[in-house]
Amino acid sequence: MTAIQAVFLQLVQIGLVLAAAPLLTGWVRWVKARLVGRRGPSVLQPYRDLLRLLRKEVVLAHNASWLFRSVPYLMFAALWLAAALVPTFTTQLALAPTADLIALIALLGLARFYLALAGMDVGTSFGGIGASREMMIAAFAEPAMLMVVFSVAILVRTTSLAEIAVTMTDGVGLRVSLALALISLLMVAIAENARIPVDNPATHLELTMVHEAMVLEYSGRHLALIEAAAMMKLLLYVSLIACVFVPWGIALPGSSGAAALGGLITFAAKLAAGGVALAVFETWIAKMRVFRVGEFLGGALLLSLLGAIFLYVSRGV
């Protein structure tokens, strides 16, 4: 494949993650509404919400610093780049050599760090509470994520997402360690995206909210960027799980344009299935207390650690 083709596919990927993120969020909301017997909003409602916020005037607190104004742009850019790095429909991307799991975790941590700083910048009690809870979640989620990376890296001998997808497509067999890593990654994804049972994205109760507490002072285009970044983060985790653990259907190196088109269709099906699974899970389970989130993510860390140990011992490395 020529460099021009790789750049073209990368541009398609960049546009795809930006356009599909609100659709995935709308799809999850629509399925959840149907499951509880409500009609629910249209799957296109997130697009309308973002456009409405972009038209609104930005209202800033008098003591807001330059950091508070910059964080929405920095967070959006970091998560957009991270989502663009994860192979969705093909591995033949211009940024494939830089699509590393460690770099991905760094970008996610950078976005989280910026948002926590913004939550504390204005000095409101809600922002401080949300930032402290976010850091508590990160203290467990990041080590668990790293152990999942180590488990996969021990098996495939690389942290490159493109090479991982190729190796997993060729087949590595059924392994208990990979199942533990998958469960751990699912638990981390739920926590990182502020989903039930860790957090409720639709609540504004001060005793329970985490993500919403940090963005209460934002409005207008700043809030639109933060909401769009949160939508892309959900898409990122679904894409990451599909790339590492369910890579079938993705266009591999040397494949034709028809394979890339088939990869797009397969990726759309994976997003739809992931949205249905998330909606069913959130409808079936109740939100836990904030102080039990540590136990939940501690379980994720333990599962990922066990998976890495099993792989390490079984391969004799």
N, C-alpha and C positions, 0 to 999 in steps of 0.2 A: 504494500500500500504506500502511495506517495505521501509526502508531507502535506500537500494541499488537501488530500482526502481526509487525513487525520485531523487537520485543523477544522475542516468542514463538519466532521462528526463531533468534534469537541464543541463547536458553536451550537450544533443541534442539541447536544447534551446540556449546555448552559441554559439555552432557552427552554428546554424541556422541564428541567427541575424548577425553574421560575414559574412556568405556566401550570404545571401539574400540582404544585404544592397546595394552592387554595382548593383545587378540585378534590384532592384527597381528604382535606379537612371537611369540606362540604359533604363528601360521600360518607364519612364516618358519622357526621351529625345526622344525615338523612336516615342511615340504617338504624342508628340508635332510636330515633323518633319512631320509626316503623316498628321496632321491636317492643316498644312500650305502648303501642296503639295510637300514636299521634301521627298527624299528617307530616309535620316537620317542614322546615324551610327547604327551598330548592338547593340542589347541590352546587349551584352557581352563586349562592348567597355570599360566600366569602369574598368573591370578586367584587360584588356590590359594596360590601362593607369596607373593603380596602379603598375603593374609588371614593366612597363618601368621606372617609378619613383624610384622603389626600386633598380633598376640596376644602376641608375645614381649616380654620386659622389655628396656628400654634399658640398655645397659652403656656407661658413659662413663669415659674416662681421667681421672685425678686432675687433670691439668693442662689439661683441655679448658676453653676459655673460653666465654663466652656466644655468641661467633660460631660456634663449632663446633655448638652446639645450635640456632642459628637458621638456618643455611645450608640444611638440608633443606626447611624451610618456604618460605624465600625462593626457592630454586631451583625448587621445585614450582610456586609461584605464578607466577613469571616465565614458565616454559615452558607452563603451562596457559593463561595469558593469550595468549602468542604463538600457540599452537595454535588458540585460539578466534578469533584475528583473521584467520586464513587462510580464505577462502571455500572450503567443501568441496562443498556440494550446492546452494547458492544464494548470490547476491550481495546479496540483500535482507536484510541483517543490520543490527541496531541499531548495531554497532560498525564498520560498513563505512567511514564517513568517517575513522576512525582507523586502518584497516588499511593501513598504509603499509610498504613494503619497508624503508625506513631504520629505522623504529621496530621492525620485526621483528628486524633485525640487532642493534639496541641491546639488545633483550630477551635474545637469544641470548648476546650478549657479557656481559651482566649475570649470567646464570646460570653461565657459564663462569668468570667472575671470582670469584663466591662459592664455587664448588666448589674452585678452585685455592687460595683462602685457607684453606678448611676442611682441605684436604690438608696444608697446612703448619702448621696451628694446633697440633696435638698434638706435632709435632716428630719424628715417625718418619722414618726414611730412605726408606721406600716412599712416604709421602705427599709428601715433597719431590721425589723423582724423578718421580712422576706429575704433580705440579704443573708442574715445569719442562718436561716433555714436552708437556703440554697447552698451555702458553704458546708453545712452539715451533710446534705445529700451528696455533694461533690466529694466529701472526704471518704465516702464508701463507694460511690459510683465509679470514680476514676481508677482506683486500684482494681476493682472488679473488671472494668473494661480492659485494663492492661493485662490482667491474667488471661482474659479471653484471647487477646492478641498473642500472648506467649504460647497459649495452647495451639492456636492455628499455626504460628510460626514454627513450633517444634515439629509439627506434622508435615508442612509443605516447604520448610526451610527458607521462607521468605516472608516479608511483611508487605510486599507489593500486592495491591488489590487485583490488578490485572492477572498476575501470575497465580494468585490464589484461586481466582475464578476458573482459570484454565485447568489447574490441578484438580479442583473439586469436580469440574465437569468430566474429566477423565475417569474419576471414581477413586475414592479412598476407602470404600467399604463402610459398613456400619460400625461405629465406634461409640462406646459409652462416654468417652472423654468429650467428643464433639457434641453429644446430646447435652452433657452438663454445661458446656460452653454456650450452647444455643439458649438453654433455659436462663443462664446467667445474663446473657446479652439481652434477652427479652425483658428481664426484670430491670436491668439498667435503662433500657429504652423507655419503659413505662415511667420510671422516676425522672429521667432527663427531660421528658416531654410533658411533665406535670399532668399525667393522666391518672385516672382512678386505678388503684386505691391509694396512691401516694398523694395526689392532689386532684382537685376538680377544676378543669379549665373554665367552667361556667359559673363558679362561685365567686362571691365577693365578701364572704364572711371572714372577719379579721382573725378568728381563731384557727382557721384551717388553710387559708390561701398562702401560697408560696410565690409562684411566678407573678400572679396578679398584684401582689403587694408591692413588688418592685417597680411596676409600671403604672401605678395609679396616678402619678403626677404628669404622665405624658399625654399628649393630645395631638390632633392633626396629623401631619405627615410623619412626625416622629413616632406616634403610636402605630401608624400604618406600616412603617418599616419594621418595628418590633414584632407586630402581629405576623407580617409576611415572613420574617426570620423564624418565628416559632413554627409556622406552617412548613417551611423548608426543613427545619430540624426534624419534624415528624417524617417527612418524605425521605430525609437522609437515612434515618434509622431503618425504615422499611427497605430502602435500597441496599443498605449495608447488609442486612440479614439475608436479603435475596441474593446478593453478590457472593457472600461467603458460604452460606449454607444451602441455598437453592439457586445455583447459577445456571440451571438448565434452560436453554433457549437463548442465551446470550451469544452474540456473534463473536467468534474467536478469531485470532490472527489468521490472515489468509483467506477469510470468507468473503463472499460477494456482497453486493449491495442488497440483494434479496434477503440474505441472512440478517443484515442489519434491520431491514424492515420487519422481518419476523421477530427479531429481538425487541423491537418497539411494541409489537402486539403482545408478546409474552410479558414484557415489563408492565404493560397496562393491566393484564390479567393478574399479575402478582400484586400490583397496587390495590386492585379491587378486592382480591382475597385477603390481603393484609388489613384493609379497612373494615371488611366484614368481621374478621377475627377480633380486631380491637373493639369494635362496637359490641359484639356479643360478650366479650370479656368484661367490658365496663358496665354492661347492663346486668350481668350475672353477679358481679361482686360489689361489695360496699366499700366506701372509703374508710381507711384505717385512721387511727389517731396519729397526730404528727410525731409523737414521741415513740411510736412503733415503726416509723420509717427506717430507723437505724437497724432494727432487727430484720426488716425486709431486705435491705441492701446488704446487711451482714450475711444473710443467706446467699445472696447473689455472689458475694466475694468468696464465700466458702465453696460454692459449687464450681466457680471458675478455678479456684486453687486446686480443688480435687481433680478437675479435668486436666490441668497442667501437670499435676503429679502423676496421674495415670499414664499420660502420654510419655512423660519423661522416663518413667520406669519401664514401660513396655517397649520403648525403642532403644533403651540402654545407652542413652546419650549422657 
